[in-house]
């Protein structure tokens, strides 16, 4: 049974064009929805647009500014929709274009913008353009849309180079006529040839299709991977993680990550968005340093890029200070806001990451045979990290379920797994399924805790999800849901996203770190001892019960309006 709730009135000015220098995306809190796992509206165990529309009120109540949707396009679903076969239609798993329009209209009526996920580095092997390339043969204009090459060896029996797929195994697959095609992800995801003007024109058409429907912008998948180094040289270190190379080789120019030519594509995309009013793009640019990430948001390119340097930062006083300083300097230096993010559909949920001293490598995941997390520690540190992040100026991204404190599903059995990483590495790397498990809405209603009306769920939830369900947290003082609602409310009321930032050494100690944003002191205690707080009004705190002595315990954060 769904709990009713009062919808907040729409702000009359929220969706009107914002003023130059104060554009909505500079300070927005953007909520990522992974469509198949958010809410199931038809009971088949797969999340869909109908379910999202029905639950839109909960997102309005949370206080977000925009939604970023992971892909819902037509797809064989070999990589959960990141293998697109039609960029201008909705996969029947999720509904229809009419369902999308209805969802968009409801979101807009509630003052929530909608951002869609564009996947331009590669398509599905079922895309008509790739199927045409296979049929057309060597040297055809159809093959020029993708990265086909002759192989090495006496008879072309060896791949063109030593590149490996991000998901494991070779990045090349040979077809019947002897040529090989490049796929830096799964073999079902052939890479486009972005040196071909026809590819650029194709995606400009896709951008306009969705902009004309009224979306507020795009998240650009694998923004750093579209251009490959001319000649396709071997990788010096055979390492194909999203960030490309090890720390020792961070200055090495990887042949398919972060090539200079991507910036011309960025500019072409930006010109299309500038034809429309008040739209924005955020690039997924996994690069080795924050200054390199900032190159993606120079004038005339993307509006935002994800701050993966911040995402990867541990809960450590000095490292957090360093990454904030570097971020504000690098992004501010090109006139862009920093973004802040802790979790997404590709990474271990942060309340679980922060339960470990040694965090598993990005993309590896945590499985039943892995050391299991300290759940209490993860919850405590994860809440503190969220409160610290949301006090910073700039844009912020929230991954669905983090407002509930959802942990990673770390004991998911192999028989349920669907991530290509798991299959391409024969289970050596369990992959990303653990962060993609459907959300619990109402505890104990059925096996999926209200995710679907029937209890069906494309991935099973762990038993722990029952106690994290939204209905058990709604209106409960101290719950993670109410903490997030309070954080977002105060952040918006006091314009912390567009605020003035400075470190506050006068409020810091050996174990604590403080900054002031628009008159609000944000203080984090990294422990182990409690620290005395300054005088002022406590606006929000992760510490359920601040002591009478006004002390902040370890791994806690407080926002104080200074006296």
N, C-alpha and C positions, 0 to 999 in steps of 0.2 A: 504494500500500500504506500503510495507516494504521499509525502507530507506536503501540505499546501504552504505557500509563502506569499508574502506581499511583494509585488513587483514595485520597484522604485520608479518614480516618474522619469521620463527621458529628459535629459538636459536639452533645451531648445537650441543651444549653441554648439553642442558637442560635435556634430557632423557637418557644420558649415566650414568653409575653407579657413584654415588657420593663418595667422599673420606671419610674414617672413621673419625668420629667426625664432619663432615660437610655434613651429609646425608640430602637429600632434605627435608625430613619430619621435620627436626629440626627447620626450619624457614619458611616452606611453608604457603601460604595463600590458604586455601581449601574452595571451594564454594559448599555448600550443595544444591543439586537439589532434589526437591520433584516431582517425575516424572509426576504425574497426574496433576500438577498445573504449570508446567514450560512453555510448549508450545505444542499446539495441531497441529500435522502435517497432519491429515486426516479429520478434520472438525467435529468429532463426539462429541466434547466437553470435551474429556479426553486427557490430555497431554500424549505424547508418545515419543518413541526413535527417530522417524522420525523428530518430531518437535524440539527435543533437537539438533539433528545433523544439522538441518537447521539454528539454532540460535547459533551454536558454535562460530561463528565469533565474536558475541557480548561479549562472555565470554573471548575470547582471547584479545579483545580490552580492556576489564575491567582490565586485568593484573593478573589474578589468576594463580596459579601453578598447582592446581589439582581440580577435582570434586569428591565429595562424593555423590553417588546416594542412596536415600532411596529406599526400596525394589521395584524391578520390576519383581520378580519371580512369577510363577503361584500361584494363590491364589483365594479363594472365595471372597476376599476383604471385609471381615467382620471388619477388622481393618486396612483398607487402605494398604494392602499388608504385614503388620506385622503378618499375619497369612498365612504361606507358605505351599502350598501343593506339590510343586516340587522345590527344591533348585537348580536344574540344567537346568531350562528352563525359558523362558520369558512368562509372562502372555500375552495372546492375546490383552488385553487392550492396552498394550504398544508396541506390535510388535512381533518380532521373534528373535531368536539367530543371524540370519543374520543381522537384523537391529542393534543389539547390536554390532556385529563385525564392521559394517560400522561406527557406532558412535565412537567406540573405535579407529578405524583407523584415523578418522578425528581429534579427540582430540589429538592423538599422533602426527599427522602431524603438529599440531599447538603448540606442546610443552606442552600439558596439560595431566597430569596423571589422571587415573580413579580409584576410590576407590568404592567398592560395600559394601552394607549393609548386614551383616550376622545376622540372627535371630536364635541363637542356644538355647535360653532358652525354647522355645516352638515352636510347629508347628501349622498348621491348623488341625482341627478335620477331615478334608478331606484328609490329607496326607495318603498315602498308609500304612505307618507304624502304624498309629493310627487306621485306619480301620481294619488292620490285628489284632491289639490288641483287639479290640472290639469283633471280631469274634472268636479269639483263646480261650478265657475264662480264668478263674482264674488260677493263678500259672503258666501260660505259659511264654515262653521266649519272646513272642511278647508283653505281658503286661509289662514285665520287662523293656521295652524301655521307658515307661512312669511312672507316679507316681500314680498307683492304690493302694487303701487301703480299708480295711474293715471299716465300720462306727461304731460309738458308739451307745449306747442305747441297749435296750433289743433285738431288731431285726436288729441292724445296721442301724436304720432309721435316725440317727444323723450324721453329718459330722465328720470326724476323729479329727478335732481340730477347733479352733475358727478363723482361718485365713480368712481375707477378701481380695477380689480382689482389685487391684489398681483402677479398673474402677467402683467399687461399688458392693455391694452384696457379697455373700459367694464365697470363692475361691475353693469350691468343688461342683461337680455335680455328682449325682447318676445315674447309668445306670441300665439296666433291670435286670441284675443278682445280684443286690444289692451292688456291689462295687462302690466306689467313685473315681473320678480322680481329680487331682489337676490342677488348672489353676489360676495363680496369676494375670492373666489379664482376658480376656473374656472367657466364657465357650467354645467358638469355638477355643480356643488357649491352648490345653493341654500341660503341662510342661513335658519336657523330664526328664528321670532319669539319671543324669550324674554320678551316681555311677556305671552304667553299661558300661563296656569297649566297647560294641558294639555301643553305642551312640557316644563315642569319635571317633571311627573308621569311622562312618558314616560321621561325620563332617570334619574329615581330608580329606576324599574323596571329599567333597564339596569344601574345600579350594583349593585343587589341581586342580579341574575342572576349577575354575575361574582364578587361577594363570597361568595355562597352556594357557588360552585364552589371557593373557597379562595384567591383571589388576595389578595395583600398590600396592594394599593392601585392607584392610577391616576395616570397622567400625563395632565393635561387639556390638550388641544390648543387653541391660540388662546384661552386663558383670558381674555384681555383684550379679545376682540372680540365677545362674545355680545350685548351690549346696545348699541343705537345711540341717538344723541341724538334726543329727541323732535322731530318735524317734519322729520328727515333733512335738515338744512341742507347747503349746498354746503361742500366742503372749501376752506379759505382758500388753501392751497397744494395744487395738484392732485398730490399725492404719496401713494402708497399702499404704501410699504414697510412691513415688519412693525413698525418702530418709529414709523411714522406721519409724522413731520415732520423737517425739517432742524434742525440745531443752533440756527439762528437763531430757530426757532419752538418750541423745546423746552417752553416754558410754555403753549403753545397747547393747548386741549382738543380733540383730534381727535374728530370726530363718530362714528367707529366703532372707536376704540381707547381702552381704559382708561376707559370711562364709569363713573360712580359706581355705577350700578345693578347692575354685575356682582357686587358684594360680597354682595348679597342671594342671588344664585345660589350663590356660594361657601358661604354659611352653610347653605343648603338641602342642598348636597352633603355638607358636613361633618356635619350631623345624621344623614344616612344612614350615613356611615362610623362614627360614634360608636355606632351600634347594634351594631357588631361590635368585636372585640377586636384592638387592636394593628395597625390598618390606617392607611394614609397616602395623601395626595394631593400631587402636585407640579404646580404650574400653569406653563404656558408663557405667561408674561406679558412680551412684548416692550414694555418701557416705556422712556421716555427717560432716567430716572434710577434709581439704586439705591434711594433712599428711596421712590420710587413703587412699585417692585417689592416692597418690604417691606410695603406696605399689604395685599398679597395673603396674608400669613402672620400677620396679627394673630390673637389668640385667637378661636377659633370659625370660622376660615376655613381656607385650605390649610395643610398642614404645612410644605411647601417651595415655593419657586419657583426657577426656573432663574436663575442669576446671569449674565445676558447682558452686564452691565457688565464682569465679569471675562473672559468669553469674548472680548469685543472689545478687551481691553487688549493693547497690544503688549508685546514683550519689552524693557521699559524700567524701570530701577531706580525712578525717582520715580513713574511712572504705576502700577506694580504696588503700590508702597507705598500710594499714595493710594486705589486701588480696594479693597485689603484693609482699610484703615482705615475707609473708607466702608461697606463691606459688613458688617464686624463691628459697627459702630455702628448701622447701620440695622436689620439683622435682629436683632441682640441687643437693640435697644431695644424690640422687640415680643415678646421671649421666644422667638425662633425661631433655629435655626442657619442660618448661611450655607451655600449650596451653591457648589461650584466646578465649572466645566466648560470644556473647551477646544474640543470638537468635537461635532457631531451630524449628523443626516441632512439638515439644511437649510443647513449652512455648509461652506465650503471647509475640508478637513482641516487641522488646525493645523500639521502639519509642512510643509505647502505654503504656508499663509498666512505663516508666519514666515520663509519664504525671500524675501519681498518687502519692499521699503521702503514701497511704496504698495499696500495691500491692496484688491482689488476689492470693490465694494459687495455687501453680503449679498444673495444670491439671483441675482447676475449670473453667477457661475461663471467658470471659466477654460477657454478652448477652444484649438484648434490655432493660431489666428491671434493669440492673446494672447502677451505676453512670457512666456517660460517660466521656471520657478523655478530658483533655485540649490539643487539637491537636497541637497548636502552641508551648506550653511548651514541649510536647513530641518530636516534630521535633527538637527543639533547643538543648535539652539535649541529645537526641539520636545521633545527629550528633557529638556533643562534645565527647560522650562516645566512639563512633567509632574511632574518631581521636586519642583519648588517647590510646585505645587498640592497634591500628595498629602501634603505635610508640614503643611498648614494644618488647623486644627480645623473640623469641620463635615462635611457630606455631600459626596461627590464623584461625578461622573458620567463614565464612560468610554464612548466610542463604539467599536463593534466595529472591530477592526483597528488601533486606535491603539496597542495593546500590541505590535503588529508594526512600528510606525513607518510604516504604509502612507501613501503620499502620495496626493494627488488624482490622478485620471486626467485630465490636462490636454490630451491630444491626441485625445480621443474624437471620432470623426467624426459629423457630423450625422445620417447614415443610421441610427445606433444610438440616438439620443437619444429619450427618452420624457417628459421633464419638460414639463408644460404651458407653463411659462415660455418654453421654446424655440420652441414653435409659436405662442403668442399674440403674441410679439414678432418673429416671422419670423426667428428666429436672431440677432437683435440681442443678446439676453441668452441665453447658452447654458444657464443654469440649474444644477440641482443633481445631475445624473446622475453627475458626476465623483467625488462623495463616496460614491456608492451602489453602486459596482462590487463584485461578489462577492469574497469573501476567498480568498486562496491558502493551502491547507492543506499540501499536499505538492508540492514543486517538481518539475517535469518529469514528473509522472505522466501528464498529458494537457494539453490546451489550456487547461483552466481550473485547472490546478495543484491538482487534488484537490477543488475545490469540488463537482463532481459526478463520479460514477463514469464517465460517458460523455464528459466533456470539454465538454458543453453548458453554456452560460452566457447568461442573458438580456441581460447587458451584457458585452462583451469586456474582459478585463484588459489593461493595458499590459504590455509586455515586462518592465518593471522589477519587476513583482510576483513574478516567479520568485525573485528574490534576497531578497524579504521573506517568503517562505513560512514557515509555522510550523515545519515539520520541520527547516529549516535553522537555526533560531534556538533550538530547544528544547535546553537543556543547554549552550549555547555561552556561555562567560563574556563579558560585555560586550554581548551582544545586547540589543536593545530588549525582547524578550519576557522575558528573565531579569531585566532591570532592573525591569520592572513587577512581576514576581512577588516580587522582593526588596522593592520599595517597599511593596507591599500587605501582605506578611508582617510587616515591621517596624512599619508603621502600625497593624496590628491588635494585635500583641504588646504594643506600648507605648501603645495607646489614644490615638494622636495625633488621631483624629477627635473624641474627647471631651476633648482636652487643654487645658492652660492656655497661652495665647499671650502673648508679649510681643516687641516688637522688641529687638534686641540691638546697640545702637550700638557697644558695646565690641568686638564681633566684626566690625563693618562697616568699610569703607574708602570712599574716593572712588568706587571702581568696583564695590564689592560691597555686598550687602544681606543681613543676617542676622536671623533671629528664633529664639526658643527656644520649643519646645512640649514640655511634660512632660519637661524635662531633655535634650531633643535639640536641638542647634543645626543649623538649616537655613541654609546659606550659598550664595548665588548670586553668581557673578562675571560681570558684564556686560562686562568687558574694558576695553581691549585687553590689559593686562598681567596676569600671574599674581599671585595674592595668597597670602600666608602663612596657613596654617590653624592654629587653636589646638590644643593638646594634647587628646587624647581618642581614643576608639575610632571609627574610620570604620565606620559601619553600612551605608551605601549611597552610591554616587556615580555620576554620569553619566560621569565621566572614567575611561575604561577603565584607564588606568595613571597613578595619582597619582605624581608625581615623588618621588624620594628626599628632596627638600627639603620635601616635604609642602606643595606649592603647588597651588593650584586655577587652572586655565587659564580663559581667557575663554569665556563661554557654557557654563559647567559649574556643577553643583550638587552639594553633598555634605551628607549627614546625619552628624553627629558626636555621639556620647554623650560629653558633656564629662567631663573627668577631675575 
